Amino acid sequence: MILCVCRGVSDRTVRLAVVKGASSVAEIGKRCGGAGTDCGSCRHAIEDILDEAAVVTAPMGCESFSESGRSESRRTESPTP
């Protein structure tokens, strides 16, 4: 779907730019032919895409899990004889 009517930029193009590292509306504008830099009506949609990507890539923040994804609290040491 066309996200930026002024520049004819699709949501797919914006999402691809986000996957490749764009993290702001200004960066999207630079990477996507000026999307979000004219009338501004698409800026909220671009921000929504950026927010979605941030949620998907955000770490879990749960202290009970190590970086490997295994629960630290479930690890037990083997009993000593």
Phi, psi and omega in degrees: 000145178286121181267315179251104182292322181302319184251358178067039183256132182273163176295328178296319178296318179295315180298321178296319178297323178294316178300325181276003172120353178295134184227015177208164178298322179298318178294321176300316178303316180293320185273341188239044173062029177091011179304133178084004185253355181262257187287335178090357183293341180264355184301320179296320179293321177295316178298322178298317179296317178298318179296319178300316180295323179294322179292318182293323184265356181291141177292157183295324179076015180266118184290342182279357179246136176278177179296336179283351180091359179269146181287126177292325184289342182268349179287134177233146176278148178288141182294146178273141182288000000 
